[in-house]
Amino acid sequence: MPLEAPLLSVHAAVVFLAAVIIGLVIGHLMFLHDKSLTAAVAAGLVAAGGCVPVLHKLIG
């Protein structure tokens, strides 16, 4: 039985994991600052999405 190819490469998994961690940290800090859940979620999503291309170039 042949092995199937993985869904993500190790590089992509590391980039996405780092982006999620950065997004969670930024979202948590925004929540502590503003006490607004919507602002925290928006800041976390923007931070995670914005750092993916940068991390893709840096991690390699």
N, CA, C, O and CB atoms as a CASP TS submission, in Angstrom:
PFRMAT TS
TARGET T0000
AUTHOR 0000-0000-0000
METHOD Language model
MODEL 1
PARENT N/A
ATOM      1  N   MET     1       0.848  -1.177   0.000  1.00  0.00           N
ATOM      2  CA  MET     1       0.000   0.000   0.000  1.00  0.00           C
ATOM      3  C   MET     1       0.894   1.241   0.000  1.00  0.00           C
ATOM      4  O   MET     1       1.627   1.469   0.962  1.00  0.00           O
ATOM      5  CB  MET     1      -0.965  -0.002   1.226  1.00  0.00           C
ATOM      6  N   PRO     2       0.844   2.041  -1.059  1.00  0.00           N
ATOM      7  CA  PRO     2       1.723   3.218  -1.136  1.00  0.00           C
ATOM      8  C   PRO     2       1.248   4.331  -0.193  1.00  0.00           C
ATOM      9  O   PRO     2       0.056   4.488   0.071  1.00  0.00           O
ATOM     10  CB  PRO     2       1.782   3.748  -2.586  1.00  0.00           C
ATOM     11  N   LEU     3       2.209   5.081   0.292  1.00  0.00           N
ATOM     12  CA  LEU     3       1.891   6.208   1.160  1.00  0.00           C
ATOM     13  C   LEU     3       1.401   7.378   0.327  1.00  0.00           C
ATOM     14  O   LEU     3       1.913   7.635  -0.763  1.00  0.00           O
ATOM     15  CB  LEU     3       3.114   6.617   1.999  1.00  0.00           C
ATOM     16  N   GLU     4       0.408   8.084   0.845  1.00  0.00           N
ATOM     17  CA  GLU     4      -0.113   9.249   0.139  1.00  0.00           C
ATOM     18  C   GLU     4       0.675  10.480   0.527  1.00  0.00           C
ATOM     19  O   GLU     4       1.292  10.528   1.592  1.00  0.00           O
ATOM     20  CB  GLU     4      -1.604   9.452   0.436  1.00  0.00           C
ATOM     21  N   ALA     5       0.650  11.473  -0.342  1.00  0.00           N
ATOM     22  CA  ALA     5       1.364  12.720  -0.085  1.00  0.00           C
ATOM     23  C   ALA     5       0.673  13.478   1.056  1.00  0.00           C
ATOM     24  O   ALA     5      -0.552  13.435   1.173  1.00  0.00           O
ATOM     25  CB  ALA     5       1.427  13.597  -1.374  1.00  0.00           C
ATOM     26  N   PRO     6       1.438  14.159   1.883  1.00  0.00           N
ATOM     27  CA  PRO     6       0.823  14.914   2.982  1.00  0.00           C
ATOM     28  C   PRO     6       0.022  16.101   2.453  1.00  0.00           C
ATOM     29  O   PRO     6       0.255  16.592   1.348  1.00  0.00           O
ATOM     30  CB  PRO     6       1.898  15.403   3.965  1.00  0.00           C
ATOM     31  N   LEU     7      -0.921  16.541   3.267  1.00  0.00           N
ATOM     32  CA  LEU     7      -1.764  17.668   2.877  1.00  0.00           C
ATOM     33  C   LEU     7      -0.956  18.953   2.786  1.00  0.00           C
ATOM     34  O   LEU     7      -1.129  19.727   1.844  1.00  0.00           O
ATOM     35  CB  LEU     7      -2.912  17.841   3.867  1.00  0.00           C
ATOM     36  N   LEU     8      -0.074  19.189   3.755  1.00  0.00           N
ATOM     37  CA  LEU     8       0.784  20.378   3.775  1.00  0.00           C
ATOM     38  C   LEU     8       2.237  19.948   3.894  1.00  0.00           C
ATOM     39  O   LEU     8       2.551  18.915   4.486  1.00  0.00           O
ATOM     40  CB  LEU     8       0.398  21.329   4.944  1.00  0.00           C
ATOM     41  N   SER     9       3.113  20.755   3.324  1.00  0.00           N
ATOM     42  CA  SER     9       4.533  20.510   3.539  1.00  0.00           C
ATOM     43  C   SER     9       4.912  20.992   4.935  1.00  0.00           C
ATOM     44  O   SER     9       4.141  21.702   5.581  1.00  0.00           O
ATOM     45  CB  SER     9       5.394  21.217   2.455  1.00  0.00           C
ATOM     46  N   VAL    10       6.070  20.614   5.389  1.00  0.00           N
ATOM     47  CA  VAL    10       6.533  21.037   6.710  1.00  0.00           C
ATOM     48  C   VAL    10       6.698  22.554   6.734  1.00  0.00           C
ATOM     49  O   VAL    10       6.368  23.199   7.729  1.00  0.00           O
ATOM     50  CB  VAL    10       7.867  20.337   7.079  1.00  0.00           C
ATOM     51  N   HIS    11       7.200  23.114   5.660  1.00  0.00           N
ATOM     52  CA  HIS    11       7.383  24.565   5.566  1.00  0.00           C
ATOM     53  C   HIS    11       6.053  25.297   5.716  1.00  0.00           C
ATOM     54  O   HIS    11       5.964  26.263   6.474  1.00  0.00           O
ATOM     55  CB  HIS    11       8.038  24.936   4.228  1.00  0.00           C
ATOM     56  N   ALA    12       5.035  24.858   5.014  1.00  0.00           N
ATOM     57  CA  ALA    12       3.721  25.500   5.095  1.00  0.00           C
ATOM     58  C   ALA    12       3.114  25.345   6.484  1.00  0.00           C
ATOM     59  O   ALA    12       2.486  26.274   6.992  1.00  0.00           O
ATOM     60  CB  ALA    12       2.776  24.913   4.044  1.00  0.00           C
ATOM     61  N   ALA    13       3.295  24.191   7.096  1.00  0.00           N
ATOM     62  CA  ALA    13       2.755  23.973   8.439  1.00  0.00           C
ATOM     63  C   ALA    13       3.423  24.891   9.463  1.00  0.00           C
ATOM     64  O   ALA    13       2.752  25.420  10.350  1.00  0.00           O
ATOM     65  CB  ALA    13       2.935  22.508   8.853  1.00  0.00           C
ATOM     66  N   VAL    14       4.723  25.080   9.348  1.00  0.00           N
ATOM     67  CA  VAL    14       5.436  25.962  10.275  1.00  0.00           C
ATOM     68  C   VAL    14       5.000  27.407  10.079  1.00  0.00           C
ATOM     69  O   VAL    14       4.813  28.141  11.050  1.00  0.00           O
ATOM     70  CB  VAL    14       6.958  25.836  10.083  1.00  0.00           C
ATOM     71  N   VAL    15       4.840  27.814   8.826  1.00  0.00           N
ATOM     72  CA  VAL    15       4.399  29.182   8.534  1.00  0.00           C
ATOM     73  C   VAL    15       3.009  29.420   9.103  1.00  0.00           C
ATOM     74  O   VAL    15       2.778  30.440   9.753  1.00  0.00           O
ATOM     75  CB  VAL    15       4.407  29.448   7.014  1.00  0.00           C
ATOM     76  N   PHE    16       2.086  28.507   8.871  1.00  0.00           N
ATOM     77  CA  PHE    16       0.725  28.681   9.372  1.00  0.00           C
ATOM     78  C   PHE    16       0.667  28.631  10.898  1.00  0.00           C
ATOM     79  O   PHE    16      -0.094  29.381  11.508  1.00  0.00           O
ATOM     80  CB  PHE    16      -0.186  27.614   8.787  1.00  0.00           C
ATOM     81  N   LEU    17       1.453  27.768  11.516  1.00  0.00           N
ATOM     82  CA  LEU    17       1.480  27.700  12.968  1.00  0.00           C
ATOM     83  C   LEU    17       2.020  28.998  13.567  1.00  0.00           C
ATOM     84  O   LEU    17       1.472  29.508  14.544  1.00  0.00           O
ATOM     85  CB  LEU    17       2.327  26.511  13.427  1.00  0.00           C
ATOM     86  N   ALA    18       3.081  29.525  12.987  1.00  0.00           N
ATOM     87  CA  ALA    18       3.633  30.787  13.476  1.00  0.00           C
ATOM     88  C   ALA    18       2.639  31.928  13.275  1.00  0.00           C
ATOM     89  O   ALA    18       2.520  32.801  14.135  1.00  0.00           O
ATOM     90  CB  ALA    18       4.958  31.105  12.764  1.00  0.00           C
ATOM     91  N   ALA    19       1.928  31.931  12.153  1.00  0.00           N
ATOM     92  CA  ALA    19       0.933  32.969  11.896  1.00  0.00           C
ATOM     93  C   ALA    19      -0.218  32.889  12.894  1.00  0.00           C
ATOM     94  O   ALA    19      -0.706  33.921  13.355  1.00  0.00           O
ATOM     95  CB  ALA    19       0.398  32.851  10.468  1.00  0.00           C
ATOM     96  N   VAL    20      -0.649  31.702  13.226  1.00  0.00           N
ATOM     97  CA  VAL    20      -1.727  31.535  14.206  1.00  0.00           C
ATOM     98  C   VAL    20      -1.280  32.019  15.579  1.00  0.00           C
ATOM     99  O   VAL    20      -2.040  32.686  16.280  1.00  0.00           O
ATOM    100  CB  VAL    20      -2.171  30.060  14.280  1.00  0.00           C
ATOM    101  N   ILE    21      -0.060  31.689  15.964  1.00  0.00           N
ATOM    102  CA  ILE    21       0.446  32.129  17.266  1.00  0.00           C
ATOM    103  C   ILE    21       0.550  33.647  17.315  1.00  0.00           C
ATOM    104  O   ILE    21       0.163  34.262  18.309  1.00  0.00           O
ATOM    105  CB  ILE    21       1.815  31.494  17.558  1.00  0.00           C
ATOM    106  N   ILE    22       1.064  34.254  16.259  1.00  0.00           N
ATOM    107  CA  ILE    22       1.162  35.714  16.204  1.00  0.00           C
ATOM    108  C   ILE    22      -0.231  36.341  16.254  1.00  0.00           C
ATOM    109  O   ILE    22      -0.440  37.324  16.965  1.00  0.00           O
ATOM    110  CB  ILE    22       1.908  36.163  14.925  1.00  0.00           C
ATOM    111  N   GLY    23      -1.172  35.788  15.516  1.00  0.00           N
ATOM    112  CA  GLY    23      -2.538  36.305  15.532  1.00  0.00           C
ATOM    113  C   GLY    23      -3.185  36.203  16.901  1.00  0.00           C
ATOM    114  O   GLY    23      -3.884  37.122  17.328  1.00  0.00           O
ATOM    115  N   LEU    24      -2.959  35.094  17.594  1.00  0.00           N
ATOM    116  CA  LEU    24      -3.513  34.936  18.941  1.00  0.00           C
ATOM    117  C   LEU    24      -2.904  35.930  19.924  1.00  0.00           C
ATOM    118  O   LEU    24      -3.612  36.497  20.757  1.00  0.00           O
ATOM    119  CB  LEU    24      -3.285  33.513  19.440  1.00  0.00           C
ATOM    120  N   VAL    25      -1.611  36.140  19.830  1.00  0.00           N
ATOM    121  CA  VAL    25      -0.950  37.080  20.741  1.00  0.00           C
ATOM    122  C   VAL    25      -1.439  38.504  20.491  1.00  0.00           C
ATOM    123  O   VAL    25      -1.764  39.224  21.436  1.00  0.00           O
ATOM    124  CB  VAL    25       0.582  37.008  20.577  1.00  0.00           C
ATOM    125  N   ILE    26      -1.492  38.907  19.238  1.00  0.00           N
ATOM    126  CA  ILE    26      -1.948  40.259  18.909  1.00  0.00           C
ATOM    127  C   ILE    26      -3.414  40.441  19.306  1.00  0.00           C
ATOM    128  O   ILE    26      -3.781  41.486  19.843  1.00  0.00           O
ATOM    129  CB  ILE    26      -1.761  40.541  17.401  1.00  0.00           C
ATOM    130  N   GLY    27      -4.245  39.447  19.050  1.00  0.00           N
ATOM    131  CA  GLY    27      -5.645  39.520  19.440  1.00  0.00           C
ATOM    132  C   GLY    27      -5.819  39.616  20.947  1.00  0.00           C
ATOM    133  O   GLY    27      -6.653  40.379  21.437  1.00  0.00           O
ATOM    134  N   HIS    28      -5.037  38.847  21.672  1.00  0.00           N
ATOM    135  CA  HIS    28      -5.118  38.886  23.140  1.00  0.00           C
ATOM    136  C   HIS    28      -4.669  40.248  23.675  1.00  0.00           C
ATOM    137  O   HIS    28      -5.301  40.803  24.574  1.00  0.00           O
ATOM    138  CB  HIS    28      -4.253  37.762  23.759  1.00  0.00           C
ATOM    139  N   LEU    29      -3.591  40.777  23.130  1.00  0.00           N
ATOM    140  CA  LEU    29      -3.125  42.092  23.569  1.00  0.00           C
ATOM    141  C   LEU    29      -4.146  43.181  23.244  1.00  0.00           C
ATOM    142  O   LEU    29      -4.344  44.107  24.030  1.00  0.00           O
ATOM    143  CB  LEU    29      -1.781  42.423  22.919  1.00  0.00           C
ATOM    144  N   MET    30      -4.790  43.067  22.086  1.00  0.00           N
ATOM    145  CA  MET    30      -5.809  44.052  21.726  1.00  0.00           C
ATOM    146  C   MET    30      -7.012  43.941  22.663  1.00  0.00           C
ATOM    147  O   MET    30      -7.598  44.956  23.039  1.00  0.00           O
ATOM    148  CB  MET    30      -6.252  43.863  20.259  1.00  0.00           C
ATOM    149  N   PHE    31      -7.380  42.724  23.040  1.00  0.00           N
ATOM    150  CA  PHE    31      -8.498  42.550  23.969  1.00  0.00           C
ATOM    151  C   PHE    31      -8.165  43.140  25.337  1.00  0.00           C
ATOM    152  O   PHE    31      -9.019  43.764  25.969  1.00  0.00           O
ATOM    153  CB  PHE    31      -8.853  41.061  24.109  1.00  0.00           C
ATOM    154  N   LEU    32      -6.938  42.948  25.793  1.00  0.00           N
ATOM    155  CA  LEU    32      -6.542  43.523  27.077  1.00  0.00           C
ATOM    156  C   LEU    32      -6.530  45.048  27.026  1.00  0.00           C
ATOM    157  O   LEU    32      -6.783  45.708  28.034  1.00  0.00           O
ATOM    158  CB  LEU    32      -5.166  43.004  27.485  1.00  0.00           C
ATOM    159  N   HIS    33      -6.239  45.601  25.862  1.00  0.00           N
ATOM    160  CA  HIS    33      -6.169  47.050  25.732  1.00  0.00           C
ATOM    161  C   HIS    33      -7.552  47.692  25.599  1.00  0.00           C
ATOM    162  O   HIS    33      -7.864  48.650  26.306  1.00  0.00           O
ATOM    163  CB  HIS    33      -5.317  47.415  24.537  1.00  0.00           C
ATOM    164  N   ASP    34      -8.376  47.167  24.695  1.00  0.00           N
ATOM    165  CA  ASP    34      -9.672  47.792  24.376  1.00  0.00           C
ATOM    166  C   ASP    34     -10.869  47.168  25.077  1.00  0.00           C
ATOM    167  O   ASP    34     -11.923  47.799  25.162  1.00  0.00           O
ATOM    168  CB  ASP    34      -9.899  47.733  22.909  1.00  0.00           C
ATOM    169  N   LYS    35     -10.736  45.953  25.579  1.00  0.00           N
ATOM    170  CA  LYS    35     -11.855  45.191  26.158  1.00  0.00           C
ATOM    171  C   LYS    35     -12.993  44.998  25.150  1.00  0.00           C
ATOM    172  O   LYS    35     -14.165  44.936  25.523  1.00  0.00           O
ATOM    173  CB  LYS    35     -12.389  45.905  27.411  1.00  0.00           C
ATOM    174  N   SER    36     -12.634  44.906  23.892  1.00  0.00           N
ATOM    175  CA  SER    36     -13.612  44.705  22.824  1.00  0.00           C
ATOM    176  C   SER    36     -13.265  43.412  22.091  1.00  0.00           C
ATOM    177  O   SER    36     -12.180  43.273  21.526  1.00  0.00           O
ATOM    178  CB  SER    36     -13.637  45.924  21.836  1.00  0.00           C
ATOM    179  N   LEU    37     -14.204  42.476  22.111  1.00  0.00           N
ATOM    180  CA  LEU    37     -13.955  41.189  21.465  1.00  0.00           C
ATOM    181  C   LEU    37     -13.867  41.327  19.950  1.00  0.00           C
ATOM    182  O   LEU    37     -13.032  40.684  19.315  1.00  0.00           O
ATOM    183  CB  LEU    37     -15.049  40.197  21.832  1.00  0.00           C
ATOM    184  N   THR    38     -14.722  42.160  19.370  1.00  0.00           N
ATOM    185  CA  THR    38     -14.693  42.310  17.909  1.00  0.00           C
ATOM    186  C   THR    38     -13.395  42.951  17.440  1.00  0.00           C
ATOM    187  O   THR    38     -12.845  42.546  16.416  1.00  0.00           O
ATOM    188  CB  THR    38     -15.883  43.147  17.435  1.00  0.00           C
ATOM    189  N   ALA    39     -12.902  43.932  18.161  1.00  0.00           N
ATOM    190  CA  ALA    39     -11.625  44.552  17.792  1.00  0.00           C
ATOM    191  C   ALA    39     -10.476  43.561  17.948  1.00  0.00           C
ATOM    192  O   ALA    39      -9.540  43.565  17.148  1.00  0.00           O
ATOM    193  CB  ALA    39     -11.366  45.802  18.650  1.00  0.00           C
ATOM    194  N   ALA    40     -10.541  42.718  18.970  1.00  0.00           N
ATOM    195  CA  ALA    40      -9.495  41.730  19.193  1.00  0.00           C
ATOM    196  C   ALA    40      -9.471  40.686  18.087  1.00  0.00           C
ATOM    197  O   ALA    40      -8.403  40.311  17.603  1.00  0.00           O
ATOM    198  CB  ALA    40      -9.685  41.056  20.540  1.00  0.00           C
ATOM    199  N   VAL    41     -10.655  40.214  17.686  1.00  0.00           N
ATOM    200  CA  VAL    41     -10.727  39.221  16.613  1.00  0.00           C
ATOM    201  C   VAL    41     -10.245  39.824  15.294  1.00  0.00           C
ATOM    202  O   VAL    41      -9.498  39.188  14.551  1.00  0.00           O
ATOM    203  CB  VAL    41     -12.169  38.687  16.463  1.00  0.00           C
ATOM    204  N   ALA    42     -10.673  41.047  15.011  1.00  0.00           N
ATOM    205  CA  ALA    42     -10.248  41.704  13.773  1.00  0.00           C
ATOM    206  C   ALA    42      -8.738  41.917  13.752  1.00  0.00           C
ATOM    207  O   ALA    42      -8.092  41.669  12.733  1.00  0.00           O
ATOM    208  CB  ALA    42     -10.968  43.046  13.608  1.00  0.00           C
ATOM    209  N   ALA    43      -8.175  42.371  14.860  1.00  0.00           N
ATOM    210  CA  ALA    43      -6.734  42.593  14.923  1.00  0.00           C
ATOM    211  C   ALA    43      -5.964  41.284  14.785  1.00  0.00           C
ATOM    212  O   ALA    43      -4.929  41.242  14.119  1.00  0.00           O
ATOM    213  CB  ALA    43      -6.362  43.283  16.234  1.00  0.00           C
ATOM    214  N   GLY    44      -6.456  40.228  15.403  1.00  0.00           N
ATOM    215  CA  GLY    44      -5.799  38.928  15.284  1.00  0.00           C
ATOM    216  C   GLY    44      -5.827  38.380  13.875  1.00  0.00           C
ATOM    217  O   GLY    44      -4.831  37.837  13.395  1.00  0.00           O
ATOM    218  N   LEU    45      -6.961  38.517  13.209  1.00  0.00           N
ATOM    219  CA  LEU    45      -7.066  38.034  11.829  1.00  0.00           C
ATOM    220  C   LEU    45      -6.181  38.836  10.878  1.00  0.00           C
ATOM    221  O   LEU    45      -5.530  38.270  10.000  1.00  0.00           O
ATOM    222  CB  LEU    45      -8.516  38.096  11.359  1.00  0.00           C
ATOM    223  N   VAL    46      -6.163  40.142  11.058  1.00  0.00           N
ATOM    224  CA  VAL    46      -5.322  40.987  10.204  1.00  0.00           C
ATOM    225  C   VAL    46      -3.847  40.685  10.439  1.00  0.00           C
ATOM    226  O   VAL    46      -3.067  40.609   9.490  1.00  0.00           O
ATOM    227  CB  VAL    46      -5.607  42.481  10.467  1.00  0.00           C
ATOM    228  N   ALA    47      -3.466  40.513  11.696  1.00  0.00           N
ATOM    229  CA  ALA    47      -2.063  40.211  12.008  1.00  0.00           C
ATOM    230  C   ALA    47      -1.653  38.855  11.449  1.00  0.00           C
ATOM    231  O   ALA    47      -0.568  38.717  10.883  1.00  0.00           O
ATOM    232  CB  ALA    47      -1.833  40.241  13.523  1.00  0.00           C
ATOM    233  N   ALA    48      -2.508  37.864  11.603  1.00  0.00           N
ATOM    234  CA  ALA    48      -2.179  36.525  11.098  1.00  0.00           C
ATOM    235  C   ALA    48      -2.112  36.524   9.575  1.00  0.00           C
ATOM    236  O   ALA    48      -1.203  35.937   8.988  1.00  0.00           O
ATOM    237  CB  ALA    48      -3.216  35.492  11.582  1.00  0.00           C
ATOM    238  N   GLY    49      -3.062  37.173   8.949  1.00  0.00           N
ATOM    239  CA  GLY    49      -3.063  37.209   7.486  1.00  0.00           C
ATOM    240  C   GLY    49      -1.936  38.033   6.912  1.00  0.00           C
ATOM    241  O   GLY    49      -1.401  37.710   5.852  1.00  0.00           O
ATOM    242  N   GLY    50      -1.572  39.096   7.606  1.00  0.00           N
ATOM    243  CA  GLY    50      -0.508  39.954   7.111  1.00  0.00           C
ATOM    244  C   GLY    50       0.879  39.378   7.275  1.00  0.00           C
ATOM    245  O   GLY    50       1.789  39.730   6.523  1.00  0.00           O
ATOM    246  N   CYS    51       1.058  38.501   8.241  1.00  0.00           N
ATOM    247  CA  CYS    51       2.399  37.975   8.471  1.00  0.00           C
ATOM    248  C   CYS    51       2.680  36.703   7.679  1.00  0.00           C
ATOM    249  O   CYS    51       3.829  36.264   7.637  1.00  0.00           O
ATOM    250  CB  CYS    51       2.595  37.707   9.938  1.00  0.00           C
ATOM    251  N   VAL    52       1.690  36.102   7.057  1.00  0.00           N
ATOM    252  CA  VAL    52       1.923  34.860   6.297  1.00  0.00           C
ATOM    253  C   VAL    52       2.917  35.070   5.143  1.00  0.00           C
ATOM    254  O   VAL    52       3.862  34.290   5.021  1.00  0.00           O
ATOM    255  CB  VAL    52       0.590  34.325   5.741  1.00  0.00           C
ATOM    256  N   PRO    53       2.739  36.096   4.290  1.00  0.00           N
ATOM    257  CA  PRO    53       3.726  36.261   3.211  1.00  0.00           C
ATOM    258  C   PRO    53       5.134  36.558   3.716  1.00  0.00           C
ATOM    259  O   PRO    53       6.114  36.095   3.133  1.00  0.00           O
ATOM    260  CB  PRO    53       3.290  37.369   2.288  1.00  0.00           C
ATOM    261  N   VAL    54       5.234  37.320   4.785  1.00  0.00           N
ATOM    262  CA  VAL    54       6.537  37.651   5.350  1.00  0.00           C
ATOM    263  C   VAL    54       7.191  36.406   5.926  1.00  0.00           C
ATOM    264  O   VAL    54       8.373  36.156   5.691  1.00  0.00           O
ATOM    265  CB  VAL    54       6.403  38.734   6.432  1.00  0.00           C
ATOM    266  N   LEU    55       6.423  35.625   6.680  1.00  0.00           N
ATOM    267  CA  LEU    55       6.967  34.390   7.259  1.00  0.00           C
ATOM    268  C   LEU    55       7.346  33.392   6.187  1.00  0.00           C
ATOM    269  O   LEU    55       8.317  32.653   6.347  1.00  0.00           O
ATOM    270  CB  LEU    55       5.963  33.760   8.212  1.00  0.00           C
ATOM    271  N   HIS    56       6.592  33.356   5.091  1.00  0.00           N
ATOM    272  CA  HIS    56       6.896  32.442   4.001  1.00  0.00           C
ATOM    273  C   HIS    56       8.284  32.736   3.420  1.00  0.00           C
ATOM    274  O   HIS    56       9.016  31.822   3.042  1.00  0.00           O
ATOM    275  CB  HIS    56       5.821  32.543   2.903  1.00  0.00           C
ATOM    276  N   LYS    57       8.631  34.025   3.357  1.00  0.00           N
ATOM    277  CA  LYS    57       9.955  34.389   2.842  1.00  0.00           C
ATOM    278  C   LYS    57      11.050  34.199   3.885  1.00  0.00           C
ATOM    279  O   LYS    57      12.175  33.840   3.537  1.00  0.00           O
ATOM    280  CB  LYS    57       9.951  35.834   2.365  1.00  0.00           C
ATOM    281  N   LEU    58      10.734  34.437   5.182  1.00  0.00           N
ATOM    282  CA  LEU    58      11.751  34.357   6.216  1.00  0.00           C
ATOM    283  C   LEU    58      12.084  32.924   6.619  1.00  0.00           C
ATOM    284  O   LEU    58      13.248  32.591   6.840  1.00  0.00           O
ATOM    285  CB  LEU    58      11.303  35.124   7.419  1.00  0.00           C
ATOM    286  N   ILE    59      11.061  32.079   6.713  1.00  0.00           N
ATOM    287  CA  ILE    59      11.271  30.699   7.137  1.00  0.00           C
ATOM    288  C   ILE    59      11.534  29.868   5.893  1.00  0.00           C
ATOM    289  O   ILE    59      10.699  29.803   4.991  1.00  0.00           O
ATOM    290  CB  ILE    59      10.042  30.148   7.940  1.00  0.00           C
ATOM    291  N   GLY    60      12.666  29.251   5.849  1.00  0.00           N
ATOM    292  CA  GLY    60      12.921  28.470   4.660  1.00  0.00           C
ATOM    293  C   GLY    60      14.146  27.719   4.638  1.00  0.00           C
ATOM    294  O   GLY    60      14.430  27.030   3.658  1.00  0.00           O
TER
END
